[in-house]
């Protein structure tokens, strides 16, 4: 999966694995991403709360919305005419 962004389907799979209690290391290997990417994704989709297993809650919808906002802010400065 090198060189591409996580899709919404990837994020839904991440969410289901995370909610099932699968460790991030295994989730990263399953999705073919780096462990640091998995940690960043957990932050991107987190709502700031902790679940009963003392891990951060994750939502694929929140992560996707934050990703779309992040992409819209990228790019160079516009040139003045």
C-alpha positions as CSV (number, residue, x, y, z in Angstrom):
1,X,0.0,0.0,0.0
2,X,3.0,2.3,-0.3
3,X,2.4,5.7,-1.7
4,X,-1.4,6.0,-1.4
5,X,-3.9,7.4,1.1
6,X,-6.1,5.2,3.2
7,X,-9.5,4.9,1.6
8,X,-12.8,5.1,3.5
9,X,-13.0,1.3,3.2
10,X,-9.6,1.0,4.8
11,X,-10.7,3.2,7.6
12,X,-13.9,1.2,8.2
13,X,-11.7,-2.0,8.4
14,X,-9.4,-0.2,10.8
15,X,-12.4,0.8,12.9
16,X,-13.8,-2.8,13.1
17,X,-10.4,-4.3,13.9
18,X,-9.7,-1.6,16.6
19,X,-13.2,-2.0,18.1
20,X,-12.6,-5.8,18.3
21,X,-9.5,-5.2,20.4
22,X,-6.9,-6.1,17.8
23,X,-3.5,-4.5,18.6
24,X,-2.3,-1.6,16.4
25,X,0.7,-3.6,15.3
26,X,-1.6,-6.3,13.9
27,X,-3.9,-3.7,12.3
28,X,-1.0,-2.0,10.6
29,X,0.3,-5.4,9.2
30,X,-3.2,-6.3,8.1
31,X,-3.8,-3.1,6.2
32,X,-0.2,-3.0,4.9
33,X,0.7,0.3,6.6
34,X,3.5,1.4,8.8
35,X,2.9,1.3,12.6
36,X,3.4,5.1,12.9
37,X,0.7,5.5,10.2
38,X,-1.7,3.4,12.3
39,X,-1.0,5.6,15.4
40,X,-1.6,8.8,13.3
41,X,-4.8,7.3,12.0
42,X,-6.0,6.6,15.5
43,X,-5.4,10.2,16.4
44,X,-7.1,11.4,13.2
45,X,-10.2,9.4,13.9
46,X,-10.3,9.8,17.6
47,X,-13.0,11.7,19.5
48,X,-11.0,12.2,22.6
49,X,-12.7,9.6,24.7
50,X,-11.5,6.2,26.1
51,X,-13.3,2.9,25.8
52,X,-13.7,0.2,28.4
53,X,-10.4,-1.4,27.3
54,X,-8.6,1.9,28.0
55,X,-7.8,2.6,24.4
56,X,-8.9,5.6,22.3
57,X,-12.2,5.4,20.5
58,X,-11.9,5.6,16.7
59,X,-14.5,6.5,14.1
60,X,-13.9,6.0,10.4
61,X,-16.4,8.8,9.6
62,X,-14.5,11.3,11.8
63,X,-11.2,10.2,10.3
64,X,-12.5,10.6,6.8
65,X,-13.9,14.0,7.5
66,X,-10.6,15.2,9.1
67,X,-8.7,13.8,6.1
68,X,-10.9,15.7,3.6
69,X,-10.3,18.9,5.6
70,X,-6.6,18.2,5.7
71,X,-6.4,17.7,1.9
72,X,-8.3,20.9,1.2
73,X,-5.7,22.9,3.2
74,X,-2.8,21.5,1.2
75,X,-1.2,23.2,-1.7
76,X,1.0,26.2,-2.4
77,X,0.2,29.8,-1.9
78,X,-1.8,31.5,-4.7
79,X,0.1,33.9,-6.9
80,X,-1.0,37.5,-6.9
81,X,-2.0,38.8,-10.2
